[in-house]
Amino acid sequence: MRKIVKRLGIFVGLVALIGLTAFVFLNEKRPVAPPSAQADSLAKKMLAAVNKLAWDSTRIITWKYGGGHTYVWDKNNNFVFVNWGDYRVLLNLQTWEKGRAFKGTEEVKGPDLDVVRGKAWAYFCNDSFWLIAPFKVFDEGTTRSLVPNQNGTNDLLVSYASGGVTPGDAYLWKLDASGLPLSYKMWVKVLPVGGVMATWEGWSKQPSGVMLPSFHQLGPLKLPIENLRTGRSLTETGVSGSIFDPIR
C-alpha cells in the first residue's frame, strides 16, 4: 500500500510539474498597445473581407457547433432555438420571460427553467462567437489596437470590456492580405494559459453573400461548424416557420 501511495504521489507530482512547465513556457503575455485609428482601419478591412453588409441583411442562421449544440437563430426577432442532448430551449432575447425549455417531451418549469435557459444562453454566446466573431469587432465596449508581427505587418488586437458571458477577454487576429481572418490568439477567463491560438478555416460564401468559416483547429482539437445555412426566412433554411410561435 505504501508503494502504491508513493507511486501515486510521484505521478501527481509529475503531472503538476508538466502543468507548471506548460504554463511557464506556453503562457504568453497579453500584448499592450494603444487603440488607434489605424487599428480601426484594419478592423474595417476585415469586415469588408467577410462582407459585413451581407451579414447585416442575413435574417436566419442555423448551424451545429463542435458536434454537440444545434442552433436556429432568428436575428430580426431575437429568437434562438438551442438543442443539446435531451434539451430543447426557445430563447426570446427581447423578452426573457417568454423563453421556454423542454427535456424530452416534458416542459421545464419553475426554478429549473431559468437554470436551463441560462445554460442555453451561455452556450449560444460562446458558440455564436466562434461563428461570427469578426462581425463583433466594433461592438459596444470594444477597443482595437495594432500589434506588430514577425512578418513586418500588424495583427489586430480586439479587447472586450463588456458583453457576452466573459467580459475582459481579448483576441489577437492574424489576417491575410485581403483582410480575411486566418487565426486568433486568445486571452480569456476560461483558459488558464494566455495566447492560445485557434485557426479560422474553411471559409465559404453563403447565399446571402456573407463569408463564414466551417471549422477551427485548437491544438489537436478540431471544432467543426456543420449544417450551416443562412437565409431570409425560416423555411428558406429548411426550418419550420412555426418553430418560434410559442415564444412570440
C-alpha positions in Angstrom: 0.0 0.0 0.0 2.8 2.4 0.9 4.4 1.7 -2.5 1.2 2.4 -4.3 0.7 5.7 -2.4 4.3 6.7 -3.1 3.9 5.9 -6.8 0.6 7.9 -6.9 2.3 10.8 -5.2 5.1 10.7 -7.8 2.6 10.6 -10.6 0.6 13.5 -9.3 3.8 15.5 -8.8 4.9 14.8 -12.4 1.5 15.9 -13.7 1.8 19.1 -11.6 5.3 19.7 -12.9 4.2 19.2 -16.5 1.3 21.6 -16.0 3.6 24.2 -14.4 6.1 23.8 -17.2 3.4 24.2 -19.8 2.1 27.3 -18.1 5.6 28.9 -17.9 6.6 28.2 -21.5 3.2 28.3 -23.3 1.7 31.2 -21.3 2.0 34.3 -23.5 1.6 37.8 -22.0 -1.2 39.8 -23.5 0.1 42.5 -25.8 -0.2 46.1 -24.7 -0.9 48.6 -27.4 -3.0 51.8 -27.5 -6.2 52.0 -29.5 -5.7 53.8 -32.8 -7.5 54.9 -36.0 -5.1 52.6 -37.9 -6.4 49.7 -36.0 -9.9 50.7 -36.8 -9.0 50.8 -40.4 -7.6 47.2 -40.3 -10.8 46.1 -38.5 -12.9 47.6 -41.3 -10.8 45.8 -43.8 -11.6 42.5 -42.1 -15.3 43.4 -42.1 -15.1 44.1 -45.8 -13.4 40.7 -46.4 -16.2 38.8 -44.6 -18.9 41.1 -46.1 -20.4 42.8 -43.0 -23.2 44.3 -45.1 -24.4 40.9 -46.2 -24.3 39.7 -42.6 -26.4 42.6 -41.5 -29.1 41.6 -44.1 -29.0 37.9 -43.2 -32.0 37.1 -41.1 -31.8 33.3 -40.3 -28.7 31.3 -39.4 -28.7 27.6 -38.5 -25.7 25.5 -37.5 -24.3 22.7 -35.3 -21.1 23.5 -33.4 -18.4 21.2 -32.2 -20.6 18.1 -32.8 -22.8 18.9 -29.8 -25.0 22.0 -29.9 -27.6 22.9 -32.6 -28.9 26.4 -33.2 -31.6 28.2 -35.2 -31.1 32.0 -34.8 -33.7 34.5 -36.0 -31.7 37.7 -35.9 -34.5 40.0 -36.8 -36.7 38.9 -33.9 -34.0 38.0 -31.4 -35.2 34.4 -31.1 -32.8 31.5 -30.6 -33.5 27.7 -30.6 -30.8 25.7 -28.8 -30.7 21.9 -28.7 -28.2 19.7 -26.9 -28.8 16.2 -25.5 -32.4 15.8 -24.4 -32.9 19.6 -24.1 -34.7 21.9 -26.5 -34.7 25.6 -25.5 -36.5 28.5 -27.1 -35.0 31.8 -26.1 -36.7 35.2 -26.6 -33.8 37.6 -26.1 -36.0 40.6 -26.3 -38.5 39.3 -23.6 -36.6 36.8 -21.5 -39.7 35.6 -19.5 -41.2 34.3 -22.7 -38.5 31.7 -23.2 -39.4 28.0 -22.8 -37.5 24.8 -22.3 -38.2 21.1 -22.7 -36.4 18.0 -21.6 -37.5 15.1 -23.8 -41.3 15.6 -24.0 -41.6 17.3 -20.7 -41.6 21.1 -20.4 -39.2 22.5 -17.8 -40.9 24.8 -15.4 -40.3 26.5 -12.0 -36.8 27.3 -10.8 -35.2 24.8 -13.2 -36.5 26.9 -16.2 -34.1 29.8 -15.5 -31.2 27.4 -15.0 -31.8 25.7 -18.3 -32.4 29.0 -20.1 -29.3 30.4 -18.6 -27.2 27.4 -19.8 -28.7 27.7 -23.3 -27.9 31.4 -23.4 -24.3 30.8 -22.3 -23.9 28.1 -25.0 -25.3 30.5 -27.6 -23.0 33.3 -26.6 -19.9 31.1 -26.8 -20.8 29.1 -29.9 -22.1 32.1 -31.9 -18.9 33.9 -31.2 -16.9 31.1 -32.8 -19.1 31.6 -35.9 -19.3 35.4 -36.2 -16.6 36.9 -34.0 -15.2 39.0 -37.0 -18.5 40.9 -37.1 -18.2 41.9 -33.4 -15.0 43.9 -33.5 -16.9 47.2 -33.2 -19.4 46.0 -30.6 -20.1 48.3 -27.7 -17.2 48.1 -25.1 -14.6 47.0 -27.6 -11.2 48.7 -28.4 -8.9 47.9 -31.3 -5.1 48.1 -31.4 -2.3 47.2 -33.7 0.4 44.7 -32.7 3.4 44.3 -34.9 4.2 40.7 -36.0 7.3 38.9 -37.3 6.2 39.4 -41.0 6.6 43.2 -40.7 2.8 43.7 -40.8 0.3 44.2 -38.0 -2.1 41.9 -36.2 -5.4 43.3 -34.8 -5.9 43.1 -31.1 -9.6 43.4 -30.1 -10.4 43.8 -26.4 -13.8 43.4 -24.9 -14.6 45.4 -21.8 -18.2 44.2 -21.7 -20.6 41.8 -23.4 -21.1 38.1 -23.6 -20.5 36.0 -20.5 -16.8 36.7 -20.1 -16.1 40.5 -20.4 -12.5 41.4 -20.3 -11.4 38.9 -22.9 -9.0 39.8 -25.8 -8.3 38.3 -29.2 -5.3 39.0 -31.4 -6.4 38.4 -35.1 -4.0 37.4 -37.8 -5.4 38.3 -41.3 -4.4 37.5 -44.8 -3.6 40.2 -47.4 -7.3 40.7 -48.2 -8.3 41.0 -44.5 -9.8 37.5 -44.2 -9.1 36.0 -40.7 -6.6 33.2 -40.5 -6.4 32.7 -36.8 -6.5 34.4 -33.4 -4.7 34.2 -30.1 -6.9 34.3 -27.0 -6.6 35.8 -23.6 -9.8 34.6 -22.0 -11.0 33.8 -18.5 -11.9 30.2 -19.3 -8.3 29.3 -20.2 -5.5 29.3 -17.7 -2.9 30.0 -20.4 -2.7 33.1 -22.4 -2.1 33.3 -26.1 -3.7 30.0 -27.1 -4.2 30.0 -30.9 -7.2 28.8 -32.8 -7.5 28.8 -36.6 -10.4 30.2 -38.6 -10.6 28.0 -41.7 -12.9 26.6 -44.4 -14.4 30.0 -45.3 -17.4 29.8 -47.7 -19.6 32.4 -49.3 -23.2 31.9 -48.2 -26.2 32.6 -50.5 -26.6 36.0 -48.9 -23.0 36.8 -49.7 -21.7 36.7 -46.2 -18.4 34.8 -45.6 -18.5 32.2 -42.7 -15.9 29.6 -41.5 -16.5 25.8 -41.4 -14.1 24.8 -38.7 -11.4 25.8 -36.2 -8.3 24.0 -35.1 -7.4 24.4 -31.5 -4.2 22.5 -30.8 -5.1 18.8 -31.6 -8.8 19.6 -31.3 -10.9 20.2 -34.5 -14.1 22.1 -33.9 -16.5 21.7 -36.9 -19.3 24.1 -37.8 -21.8 21.8 -39.5 -25.2 22.1 -41.2 -24.6 25.8 -41.7 -27.4 27.5 -43.6 -28.4 31.2 -43.9 -31.5 32.7 -45.4 -34.1 35.4 -45.4 -36.8 33.1 -43.8 -37.0 30.0 -41.6 -38.5 27.9 -44.5 -35.7 29.0 -46.8 -33.2 27.4 -44.4 -35.3 24.2 -44.1 -36.8 25.1 -40.6 -40.5 25.0 -39.7 -41.9 28.5 -39.9 -43.7 27.9 -36.6 -40.7 26.9 -34.5 -40.8 30.2 -32.6 -44.6 30.6 -32.2 -44.5 29.5 -28.5 -42.3 32.5 -27.5 -43.7 35.3 -29.6 
